[in-house]
């Protein structure tokens, strides 16, 4: 491969809530977007990547409402300070992760949103899932 090979990444119908959470979690594909394989490979596993749209303002100013994020679903091990798509029970979030003993803190960039504390040793231990690491953000200009 010379780096010019294109990979078609699916845009799924699910919308990541950058706010109070979203119930929208359909994996239905709404289209595919071309990325250079070399670009994707530097960020993770191209075969495990998916695009999703963002709904809400809790990650502003870095990630805005209706931005598109590229998520590597093979990167599920939380690293403090990194942004992930996270499922908590039936809700789906886009948040920075920090950890404390027995707890996961889901943080927003926007200071108007307090951190969400998730007890990962109690009842939610099976209800929390890291969908993947956000490796790229794109937006359309008005």
DSSP file (Angstrom, degrees, kcal/mol; ACC not computed):
  #  RESIDUE AA STRUCTURE BP1 BP2  ACC     N-H-->O    O-->H-N    N-H-->O    O-->H-N    TCO  KAPPA ALPHA  PHI   PSI    X-CA   Y-CA   Z-CA
    1    1 A X              0   0    0      0, 0.0     0, 0.0     0, 0.0     0, 0.0   0.000 360.0 360.0 360.0 136.5    0.0    0.0    0.0
    2    2 A X        -     0   0    0      0, 0.0     0, 0.0     0, 0.0     0, 0.0   0.288 360.0-102.2-103.1   9.7    1.3    3.4   -0.9
    3    3 A X  S    S+     0   0    0      1,-0.0    35,-0.6     3,-0.0    36,-0.3   0.322 105.7  92.5  89.6  -8.4   -1.0    5.4    1.4
    4    4 A X        +     0   0    0     32,-0.1     2,-0.1    33,-0.1    -1,-0.0   0.523  53.6 114.3 -95.4  -5.4   -3.4    6.5   -1.4
    5    5 A X        -     0   0    0     31,-0.1    32,-3.3     1,-0.1    33,-0.3  -0.424  62.9-134.9 -64.1 137.1   -5.7    3.5   -1.0
    6    6 A X  E     -A   36   0A   0     30,-0.2     2,-0.4    31,-0.1    30,-0.2  -0.739  13.0-158.3 -99.3 144.7   -9.1    4.7    0.2
    7    7 A X  E     -A   35   0A   0     28,-3.0    28,-2.2    -2,-0.3     2,-0.8  -0.980  15.6-137.3-118.2 131.2  -11.2    3.1    3.0
    8    8 A X  E     -A   34   0A   0     -2,-0.4     2,-0.5    26,-0.2    26,-0.2  -0.807  20.8-162.1 -91.7 112.6  -15.0    3.7    3.0
    9    9 A X  E     -A   33   0A   0     24,-3.1    24,-2.6    -2,-0.8     2,-0.2  -0.819  17.8-122.6 -98.3 129.4  -16.0    4.4    6.7
   10   10 A X  E     -A   32   0A   0     39,-0.5    41,-3.2    -2,-0.5     2,-0.7  -0.454   9.0-145.2 -73.6 140.8  -19.7    4.1    7.5
   11   11 A X  E     -Ab  31  51A   0     20,-3.0    19,-3.7    39,-0.2    20,-0.6  -0.935  26.1-152.6 -97.9 114.1  -21.6    7.0    9.0
   12   12 A X  E     -A   29   0A   0     39,-2.5    41,-0.4    -2,-0.7    17,-0.2  -0.566  20.3-121.1 -93.3 157.1  -24.1    5.3   11.4
   13   13 A X  E    S+     0   0A   0     15,-3.0    14,-0.2    -2,-0.2    13,-0.1   0.712  78.8 108.3 -68.3 -23.1  -27.4    6.7   12.3
   14   14 A X  E     -     0   0A   0     12,-1.3    39,-0.9    14,-0.2     2,-0.5  -0.265  59.1-149.2 -57.7 141.0  -26.6    6.8   16.1
   15   15 A X  E     - b   0  53A   0      9,-0.6     2,-0.5    37,-0.2    39,-0.2  -0.965   9.1-135.0-114.7 130.6  -26.1   10.2   17.5
   16   16 A X  E     - b   0  54A   0     37,-2.7    39,-3.0    -2,-0.5     2,-0.6  -0.708  20.2-129.8 -85.2 127.7  -23.7   10.8   20.4
   17   17 A X  E     -cb  93  55A   0     75,-1.1    77,-2.0    -2,-0.5     2,-0.7  -0.670  20.8-174.0 -82.3 120.8  -25.1   13.0   23.1
   18   18 A X  S    S+     0   0    0     37,-3.1    40,-3.4    -2,-0.6    41,-0.3  -0.710  77.9  30.8-105.5  74.5  -22.8   15.8   24.1
   19   19 A X  S    S-     0   0    0     -2,-0.7     3,-0.1    37,-0.2    37,-0.1  -0.688 128.3 -11.4 175.1-122.3  -25.1   16.7   26.9
   20   20 A X  S    S-     0   0    0      1,-0.3     2,-0.1    -2,-0.2    73,-0.1   0.337 104.5 -84.4 -95.3   7.5  -27.5   14.8   29.0
   21   21 A X        -     0   0    0     70,-0.1     2,-0.4    71,-0.1    -1,-0.3  -0.157  37.0-120.1 108.5 156.3  -27.4   11.5   27.1
   22   22 A X  B     -D   92   0A   0     70,-0.9    70,-1.7    -5,-0.2    -5,-0.1  -0.987   7.7-157.5-136.5 143.1  -29.2   10.1   24.0
   23   23 A X        +     0   0    0     -2,-0.4     2,-0.7    68,-0.2    -1,-0.1   0.493  65.9 110.0 -92.0  -6.1  -31.4    7.1   23.4
   24   24 A X        +     0   0    0     -9,-0.2    -9,-0.6     1,-0.2    -7,-0.1  -0.585  30.0 142.8 -74.3 112.5  -30.5    7.1   19.7
   25   25 A X        +     0   0    0     -2,-0.7     2,-0.2   -11,-0.2   -11,-0.2   0.114  12.1 143.7-141.6  25.4  -28.4    4.1   19.2
   26   26 A X        -     0   0    0    -13,-0.1   -12,-1.3     1,-0.1    -2,-0.0  -0.476  38.4-154.2 -68.0 136.3  -29.3    2.6   15.8
   27   27 A X        +     0   0    0    -14,-0.2    -1,-0.1    -2,-0.2     2,-0.1   0.247  46.7 138.5 -93.1  12.4  -26.3    1.2   14.0
   28   28 A X        -     0   0    0    -16,-0.1   -15,-3.0     1,-0.1     2,-0.4  -0.353  57.2-120.2 -61.5 134.1  -28.0    1.7   10.6
   29   29 A X  E     -A   12   0A   0    -17,-0.2   -17,-0.3     1,-0.1     3,-0.1  -0.647  27.5-176.9 -82.6 126.7  -25.6    3.0    8.0
   30   30 A X  E     -     0   0A   0    -19,-3.7     2,-0.3    -2,-0.4   -18,-0.2   0.381  64.8 -44.5-100.8   0.6  -26.5    6.4    6.5
   31   31 A X  E     -A   11   0A   0    -20,-0.6   -20,-3.0     2,-0.0     2,-0.4  -0.897  56.5-103.4 155.5 176.9  -23.7    6.6    4.1
   32   32 A X  E     -A   10   0A   0     -2,-0.3     2,-0.4   -22,-0.3   -22,-0.2  -0.990  21.3-156.0-135.5 143.8  -20.0    6.0    3.7
   33   33 A X  E     -A    9   0A   0    -24,-2.6   -24,-3.1    -2,-0.4     2,-0.4  -0.954  19.4-122.6-123.0 140.3  -17.1    8.5    3.6
   34   34 A X  E     +A    8   0A   0     -2,-0.4     2,-0.3   -26,-0.2   -26,-0.2  -0.653  31.5 172.0 -87.1 131.7  -13.7    8.0    2.0
   35   35 A X  E     -A    7   0A   0    -28,-2.2   -28,-3.0    -2,-0.4     2,-0.2  -0.963  40.5-101.1-130.1 149.5  -10.5    8.4    4.1
   36   36 A X  E  >  -A    6   0A   0     -2,-0.3     4,-2.1   -30,-0.2     3,-0.3  -0.542  27.1-133.7 -68.5 134.9   -7.0    7.6    3.1
   37   37 A X  H  > S+     0   0    0    -32,-3.3     4,-2.9    -2,-0.2     5,-0.2   0.876 106.5  55.7 -57.0 -40.0   -5.9    4.3    4.6
   38   38 A X  H  > S+     0   0    0    -35,-0.6     4,-1.5   -33,-0.3    -1,-0.2   0.898 106.6  50.3 -61.7 -41.6   -2.6    5.8    5.7
   39   39 A X  H  > S+     0   0    0    -36,-0.3     4,-0.6    -3,-0.3    -2,-0.2   0.930 114.9  42.9 -61.3 -48.0   -4.5    8.6    7.6
   40   40 A X  H >X S+     0   0    0     -4,-2.1     3,-1.2     1,-0.2     4,-1.2   0.892 109.1  57.5 -67.6 -40.3   -6.8    6.0    9.4
   41   41 A X  H 3< S+     0   0    0     -4,-2.9    -1,-0.2     1,-0.3    -2,-0.2   0.816 100.8  57.2 -64.0 -31.2   -3.9    3.6   10.2
   42   42 A X  H 3< S+     0   0    0     -4,-1.5    -1,-0.3     1,-0.2    -2,-0.2   0.746 112.5  42.7 -68.6 -21.7   -2.0    6.3   12.0
   43   43 A X  H << S-     0   0    0     -3,-1.2     2,-0.3    -4,-0.6    -2,-0.2   0.583 126.0 -76.1-101.5 -13.6   -5.0    6.7   14.3
   44   44 A X  S  < S-     0   0    0     -4,-1.2     2,-0.8    -3,-0.1    -1,-0.2  -0.975  81.9 -10.7 157.6-142.4   -6.0    3.1   14.9
   45   45 A X    >   -     0   0    0     -2,-0.3     3,-2.1     1,-0.2    29,-0.2  -0.843  46.4-161.1-101.8 103.6   -7.6    0.2   13.2
   46   46 A X  G >  S+     0   0    0     -2,-0.8     3,-1.3     1,-0.3    -1,-0.2   0.813  89.9  60.0 -54.5 -32.9   -9.4    1.3    9.9
   47   47 A X  G 3  S+     0   0    0      1,-0.3    -1,-0.3    -3,-0.1    -2,-0.0   0.680 106.9  47.2 -70.3 -16.1  -11.6   -1.8    9.8
   48   48 A X  G <  S+     0   0    0     -3,-2.1    25,-2.6     2,-0.0     2,-0.3   0.207  89.3 113.0-108.8  13.8  -13.1   -0.9   13.2
   49   49 A X  E <   + E   0  72A   0     -3,-1.3   -39,-0.5    23,-0.2     2,-0.3  -0.642  36.2 173.3 -96.0 147.9  -13.8    2.8   12.5
   50   50 A X  E     - E   0  71A   0     21,-2.0    21,-3.1    -2,-0.3     2,-0.4  -0.985  24.5-130.6-145.7 149.8  -17.2    4.4   12.3
   51   51 A X  E     +bE  11  70A   0    -41,-3.2   -39,-2.5    -2,-0.3     2,-0.3  -0.839  26.4 177.5-102.2 142.2  -18.5    7.9   11.9
   52   52 A X  E     - E   0  69A   0     17,-2.2    17,-3.1    -2,-0.4     2,-0.2  -0.985  25.4-122.5-140.1 151.6  -21.2    9.4   14.2
   53   53 A X  E     -bE  15  68A   0    -39,-0.9   -37,-2.7   -41,-0.4     2,-0.4  -0.637  25.2-127.8 -91.1 153.2  -22.8   12.8   14.5
   54   54 A X  E     -b   16   0A   0     13,-2.3    12,-2.9    -2,-0.2     2,-0.5  -0.824  16.7-164.9-103.5 138.2  -22.8   14.7   17.7
   55   55 A X  E     +b   17   0A   0    -39,-3.0   -37,-3.1    -2,-0.4     2,-0.2  -0.981  53.8  23.6-123.5 118.3  -25.9   16.2   19.4
   56   56 A X  S    S-     0   0    0     -2,-0.5   -37,-0.2   -39,-0.2     3,-0.1  -0.520  73.4-101.5 119.8 173.8  -25.6   18.8   22.1
   57   57 A X  S >  S+     0   0    0    -39,-0.2     3,-1.4    -2,-0.2   -38,-0.2   0.243  79.6 106.1-120.5  12.3  -23.1   21.4   23.4
   58   58 A X  T 3  S+     0   0    0    -40,-3.4    52,-2.7     1,-0.3    51,-0.7   0.708  84.4  49.2 -70.8 -17.3  -21.4   19.8   26.4
   59   59 A X  T >> S+     0   0    0    -41,-0.3     4,-2.4     4,-0.3     3,-0.7   0.320  93.6 155.7-103.2   8.4  -18.2   19.2   24.5
   60   60 A X  T <4  +     0   0    0     -3,-1.4     4,-0.1     1,-0.3    -3,-0.0  -0.504  48.5  30.2 -72.1 146.1  -17.9   22.7   23.2
   61   61 A X  T 34 S+     0   0    0     -2,-0.2    -1,-0.3    49,-0.1     3,-0.2  -0.992 129.8  37.4 -93.2  -5.7  -15.8   24.5   22.2
   62   62 A X  T <4 S+     0   0    0     -3,-0.7     2,-0.5     1,-0.3    -2,-0.2   0.902 128.7  26.0 -75.0 -40.3  -13.7   21.5   21.0
   63   63 A X  S  < S-     0   0    0     -4,-2.4    -4,-0.3    -6,-0.1    -1,-0.3  -0.987  82.5-161.2-127.2 121.6  -16.5   19.4   19.7
   64   64 A X    >   -     0   0    0     -2,-0.5     3,-2.1    -3,-0.2   -10,-0.2  -0.557  32.0 -77.1-104.9 163.7  -19.7   21.2   18.6
   65   65 A X  T 3  S+     0   0    0      1,-0.3   -10,-0.2    -2,-0.2    -1,-0.1  -0.327 118.2  15.2 -54.3 134.4  -23.3   20.2   18.0
   66   66 A X  T 3  S+     0   0    0    -12,-2.9    -1,-0.3     1,-0.2    74,-0.2   0.488  91.2 139.5  73.2   7.8  -23.7   18.4   14.7
   67   67 A X    <   -     0   0    0     -3,-2.1   -13,-2.3    72,-0.1     2,-0.5  -0.315  52.0-124.5 -65.9 163.6  -20.0   17.7   14.3
   68   68 A X  E     -EF  53 138A   0     70,-3.1    70,-3.1   -15,-0.2     2,-0.4  -0.957  24.5-161.9-112.0 132.3  -19.0   14.4   12.9
   69   69 A X  E     -EF  52 137A   0    -17,-3.1   -17,-2.2    -2,-0.5     2,-0.6  -0.901  13.8-138.7-116.3 145.6  -16.6   12.2   14.9
   70   70 A X  E     -EF  51 136A   0     66,-2.6    65,-3.0    -2,-0.4    66,-0.9  -0.904  24.4-164.7-101.1 122.2  -14.5    9.3   13.8
   71   71 A X  E     -EF  50 134A   0    -21,-3.1   -21,-2.0    -2,-0.6     2,-0.9  -0.924  16.6-149.6-116.1 128.2  -14.5    6.5   16.4
   72   72 A X  E >   -EF  49 133A   0     61,-2.7    61,-1.7    -2,-0.5     3,-1.4  -0.856   9.8-166.9 -94.0 107.1  -12.1    3.6   16.6
   73   73 A X  T 3  S+     0   0    0    -25,-2.6    -1,-0.1    -2,-0.9   -24,-0.1   0.573  82.2  66.9 -73.5  -8.9  -14.2    0.8   18.1
   74   74 A X  T 3  S+     0   0    0    -29,-0.2     2,-1.0     1,-0.2    -1,-0.3   0.646  86.3  75.5 -83.1 -14.5  -11.1   -1.3   18.7
   75   75 A X    <   +     0   0    0     -3,-1.4    58,-0.4     1,-0.2    -1,-0.2  -0.767  51.8 137.4 -99.7  90.7   -9.8    1.2   21.3
   76   76 A X        +     0   0    0     -2,-1.0     2,-0.7    56,-0.2    -1,-0.2   0.424  32.9 104.8-115.3  -2.6  -11.9    0.6   24.3
   77   77 A X  S    S-     0   0    0     -3,-0.2     2,-0.1     1,-0.1    -3,-0.0  -0.731  77.0-120.9 -82.2 116.7   -9.4    0.7   27.1
   78   78 A X        -     0   0    0     -2,-0.7     2,-0.5     1,-0.0    -2,-0.1  -0.335  26.7-168.5 -66.4 133.9  -10.0    4.1   28.9
   79   79 A X    >   -     0   0    0     -2,-0.1     3,-2.0    19,-0.0    18,-0.4  -0.991  33.8-105.5-118.5 124.2   -7.1    6.5   29.0
   80   80 A X  T 3  S+     0   0    0     -2,-0.5    18,-0.2     1,-0.3     3,-0.1  -0.154 102.3  16.9 -52.7 136.2   -7.6    9.5   31.3
   81   81 A X  T 3  S+     0   0    0     16,-2.6    -1,-0.3     1,-0.3     2,-0.2   0.357  97.9 118.5  85.3  -5.3   -8.3   12.8   29.5
   82   82 A X    <   -     0   0    0     -3,-2.0    15,-2.0    15,-0.5     2,-0.4  -0.609  65.0-117.6 -93.4 155.8   -9.2   11.1   26.2
   83   83 A X  E     +G   96   0A   0     51,-0.3    51,-2.6    13,-0.2     2,-0.3  -0.783  37.8 172.7 -98.1 134.3  -12.6   11.4   24.5
   84   84 A X  E     -GH  95 133A   0     11,-2.9    11,-2.2    -2,-0.4     2,-0.6  -0.931  38.9-117.9-135.1 156.2  -14.8    8.3   24.0
   85   85 A X  E     -GH  94 132A   0     47,-2.7    46,-2.4    -2,-0.3    47,-1.4  -0.887  46.0-173.3 -88.4 126.1  -18.2    7.3   22.9
   86   86 A X  E     -GH  93 130A   0      7,-2.6     7,-3.2    -2,-0.6     2,-0.5  -0.980  21.5-150.7-132.2 133.8  -19.6    5.6   26.0
   87   87 A X  E     -GH  92 129A   0     42,-3.4    42,-2.9    -2,-0.4     2,-0.5  -0.906  10.9-175.6-101.7 129.5  -22.8    3.7   26.7
   88   88 A X  E >   -GH  91 128A   0      3,-2.6     3,-2.5    -2,-0.5    40,-0.2  -0.953  66.4 -55.4-125.4 109.3  -24.3    3.8   30.2
   89   89 A X  T 3  S-     0   0    0     38,-3.5    40,-0.0    -2,-0.5    35,-0.0  -0.440 123.8 -17.8  52.9-118.5  -27.3    1.6   30.4
   90   90 A X  T 3  S+     0   0    0     -2,-0.2     2,-0.3    -3,-0.1    -1,-0.3   0.422 121.4  92.1 -94.3   2.1  -29.6    2.8   27.6
   91   91 A X  E <   - G   0  88A   0     -3,-2.5    -3,-2.6   -70,-0.1     2,-0.4  -0.699  59.2-153.7-100.4 149.0  -27.8    6.2   27.2
   92   92 A X  E     -DG  22  87A   0    -70,-1.7   -75,-1.1    -2,-0.3   -70,-0.9  -0.986  18.7-179.0-122.9 130.3  -25.0    7.0   24.8
   93   93 A X  E     -cG  17  86A   0     -7,-3.2    -7,-2.6    -2,-0.4     2,-0.5  -0.840  29.6-143.4-126.5 159.4  -22.5    9.9   25.6
   94   94 A X  E     + G   0  85A   0    -77,-2.0     2,-0.3    -2,-0.3    -9,-0.2  -0.974  50.0 141.3-118.3 110.7  -19.5   11.6   24.1
   95   95 A X  E     - G   0  84A   0    -11,-2.2   -11,-2.9    -2,-0.5     2,-0.3  -0.961  55.4-105.3-148.6 159.0  -17.3   12.4   27.0
   96   96 A X  E     -IG 107  83A   0     11,-2.7    11,-2.9    -2,-0.3     2,-0.4  -0.664  42.5-135.8 -79.0 145.6  -13.7   12.7   28.4
   97   97 A X  E     +I  106   0A   0    -15,-2.0   -16,-2.6   -18,-0.4   -15,-0.5  -0.901  28.9 167.5-110.6 135.3  -12.9    9.8   30.7
   98   98 A X  E     -I  105   0A   0      7,-2.1     7,-3.6    -2,-0.4     2,-0.4  -0.957  21.9-144.1-131.4 154.0  -11.2   10.0   34.1
   99   99 A X  E     +I  104   0A   0     -2,-0.3     2,-0.3     5,-0.2     5,-0.2  -0.916  17.4 179.4-123.9 149.1  -11.1    7.2   36.6
  100  100 A X  E >   -I  103   0A   0      3,-2.3     3,-2.5    -2,-0.4     2,-0.2  -0.876  58.2 -65.0-129.7 162.5  -11.1    6.9   40.3
  101  101 A X  T 3  S-     0   0    0     -2,-0.3     3,-0.1     1,-0.3    -2,-0.0  -0.333 123.8  -7.1 -54.2 118.1  -11.0    3.7   42.3
  102  102 A X  T 3  S+     0   0    0      1,-0.2    18,-1.7    -2,-0.2    19,-0.8   0.461 124.9  86.4  76.9   1.3  -14.3    1.9   41.5
  103  103 A X  E <   -IJ 100 119A   0     -3,-2.5    -3,-2.3    16,-0.2     2,-0.4  -0.950  58.7-152.9-136.2 153.2  -15.6    4.9   39.5
  104  104 A X  E     -IJ  99 118A   0     14,-2.4    14,-2.9    -2,-0.3     2,-0.5  -0.995  15.2-150.5-121.2 130.2  -15.5    6.4   36.1
  105  105 A X  E     -IJ  98 117A   0     -7,-3.6    -7,-2.1    -2,-0.4     2,-0.7  -0.901   3.0-158.0-102.3 125.4  -15.9   10.1   35.6
  106  106 A X  E     -IJ  97 116A   0     10,-2.9    10,-2.6    -2,-0.5     2,-0.3  -0.910  21.7-169.3-103.3 112.0  -17.5   11.3   32.4
  107  107 A X  E     -I   96   0A   0    -11,-2.9   -11,-2.7    -2,-0.7     2,-0.3  -0.727  14.5-147.9-110.5 152.8  -16.4   14.9   31.8
  108  108 A X        -     0   0    0      5,-0.5   -49,-0.2    -2,-0.3   -13,-0.1  -0.775  17.6-137.4-108.6 156.0  -17.4   17.6   29.4
  109  109 A X  S    S+     0   0    0    -51,-0.7     2,-0.5    -2,-0.3   -50,-0.2   0.841  90.2  81.9 -75.2 -36.1  -15.3   20.4   28.0
  110  110 A X  S >  S-     0   0    0    -52,-2.7     3,-1.9     1,-0.2    -2,-0.2  -0.589  76.3-148.2 -73.8 118.2  -18.2   22.8   28.6
  111  111 A X  T 3  S+     0   0    0     -2,-0.5    -1,-0.2     1,-0.3   -53,-0.1   0.627  89.9  76.4 -66.1 -11.0  -18.1   23.9   32.3
  112  112 A X  T 3  S+     0   0    0      1,-0.1     2,-0.6     2,-0.1    -1,-0.3   0.659  87.5  69.4 -70.9 -13.9  -21.9   24.2   32.4
  113  113 A X  S <  S-     0   0    0     -3,-1.9    -5,-0.5   -55,-0.2    -1,-0.1  -0.918  79.8-143.9-109.9 115.3  -22.1   20.4   32.5
  114  114 A X        -     0   0    0     -2,-0.6    -2,-0.1     1,-0.1    -4,-0.1  -0.340  35.6 -86.9 -70.9 157.7  -20.9   18.8   35.8
  115  115 A X        -     0   0    0     -8,-0.1     2,-0.6     1,-0.1    -8,-0.2  -0.276  35.6-129.2 -61.6 150.1  -19.1   15.4   35.5
  116  116 A X  E     -J  106   0A   0    -10,-2.6   -10,-2.9    -3,-0.1     2,-0.6  -0.918  19.9-149.9-100.9 122.7  -21.2   12.3   35.5
  117  117 A X  E     -J  105   0A   0     -2,-0.6     2,-0.5   -12,-0.2   -12,-0.2  -0.838  11.5-167.8 -98.7 124.6  -19.9    9.8   38.1
  118  118 A X  E     -J  104   0A   0    -14,-2.9   -14,-2.4    -2,-0.6     2,-0.9  -0.951  16.8-141.8-116.2 121.4  -20.5    6.1   37.2
  119  119 A X  E   > -J  103   0A   0     -2,-0.5     5,-0.6   -16,-0.2     3,-0.4  -0.716  19.1-176.9 -80.1 108.2  -20.0    3.4   39.9
  120  120 A X  T   5S+     0   0    0    -18,-1.7   -17,-0.2    -2,-0.9    -1,-0.2   0.418  77.2  54.2 -91.5   3.3  -18.4    0.6   37.9
  121  121 A X  T   5S+     0   0    0    -19,-0.8    -1,-0.2     3,-0.0   -18,-0.1   0.523 106.1  54.0-107.7  -9.2  -18.3   -1.8   40.8
  122  122 A X  T > 5S-     0   0    0     -3,-0.4     3,-1.5   -20,-0.2     4,-0.2   0.256 119.5 -37.4 -99.1-137.7  -22.0   -1.6   41.7
  123  123 A X  T 3 5S+     0   0    0      1,-0.3     3,-0.5     2,-0.1     4,-0.1   0.745 131.7  56.6 -63.0 -25.9  -25.2   -2.1   39.8
  124  124 A X  T >><S+     0   0    0     -5,-0.6     3,-1.2     1,-0.2     4,-1.0   0.446  70.5 106.1 -88.8   1.3  -23.8   -0.5   36.6
  125  125 A X  T <4 S+     0   0    0     -3,-1.5     3,-0.2     1,-0.3    -1,-0.2   0.837  93.1  32.5 -52.3 -35.7  -20.7   -2.8   36.2
  126  126 A X  T 34 S+     0   0    0     -3,-0.5    -1,-0.3    -4,-0.2    -2,-0.1   0.536 113.0  64.1 -96.4  -7.7  -22.4   -4.5   33.3
  127  127 A X  T <4 S+     0   0    0     -3,-1.2   -38,-3.5    -4,-0.1     2,-0.5   0.465  85.9  82.2 -94.8  -2.2  -24.3   -1.4   32.0
  128  128 A X  E  <  + H   0  88A   0     -4,-1.0     2,-0.4   -40,-0.2   -40,-0.2  -0.895  53.5 168.4-106.2 129.2  -21.2    0.6   31.1
  129  129 A X  E     - H   0  87A   0    -42,-2.9   -42,-3.4    -2,-0.5     2,-0.7  -0.996  31.2-138.1-140.8 135.0  -19.5    0.0   27.8
  130  130 A X  E     - H   0  86A   0     -2,-0.4   -44,-0.2   -44,-0.2     3,-0.1  -0.830  15.2-169.4 -90.3 117.8  -16.9    2.0   26.0
  131  131 A X  E     -     0   0A   0    -46,-2.4     2,-0.3    -2,-0.7   -45,-0.2   0.884  56.5 -59.5 -75.9 -40.5  -17.9    2.1   22.4
  132  132 A X  E     - H   0  85A   0    -47,-1.4   -47,-2.7    -3,-0.1     2,-0.4  -0.913  51.9 -78.0 168.0 167.5  -14.6    3.5   21.1
  133  133 A X  E     -FH  72  84A   0    -61,-1.7   -61,-2.7   -58,-0.4     2,-0.6  -0.680  40.1-124.3 -88.0 133.4  -12.1    6.3   21.2
  134  134 A X  E     +F   71   0A   0    -51,-2.6   -51,-0.3    -2,-0.4   -63,-0.2  -0.692  35.4 169.6 -78.2 120.8  -12.7    9.5   19.2
  135  135 A X  E     +     0   0A   0    -65,-3.0     2,-0.3    -2,-0.6   -64,-0.2   0.485  60.3  17.6-112.8  -6.9   -9.7    9.9   16.9
  136  136 A X  E     -F   70   0A   0    -66,-0.9   -66,-2.6     2,-0.0     2,-0.4  -0.968  56.8-155.5-163.9 147.1  -10.9   12.7   14.6
  137  137 A X  E     -F   69   0A   0     -2,-0.3     2,-0.3   -68,-0.2   -68,-0.2  -0.995  14.6-180.0-128.3 134.6  -13.5   15.5   14.5
  138  138 A X  E     -F   68   0A   0    -70,-3.1   -70,-3.1    -2,-0.4     2,-0.3  -0.962   1.8-174.7-131.7 152.4  -14.9   17.2   11.4
  139  139 A X        -     0   0    0     -2,-0.3     2,-0.4   -72,-0.2   -72,-0.1  -0.997  23.4-125.9-146.2 151.1  -17.4   19.9   10.9
  140  140 A X        -     0   0    0     -2,-0.3     2,-0.3   -74,-0.2    -2,-0.0  -0.783  28.4-132.0 -91.1 136.6  -19.2   21.6    8.0
  141  141 A X              0   0    0     -2,-0.4    -1,-0.0     1,-0.1    -2,-0.0  -0.672 360.0 360.0 -87.9 144.4  -18.9   25.3    7.9
  142  142 A X              0   0    0     -2,-0.3    -1,-0.1     0, 0.0    -2,-0.0   0.512 360.0 360.0 -67.2 360.0  -22.1   27.4    7.4
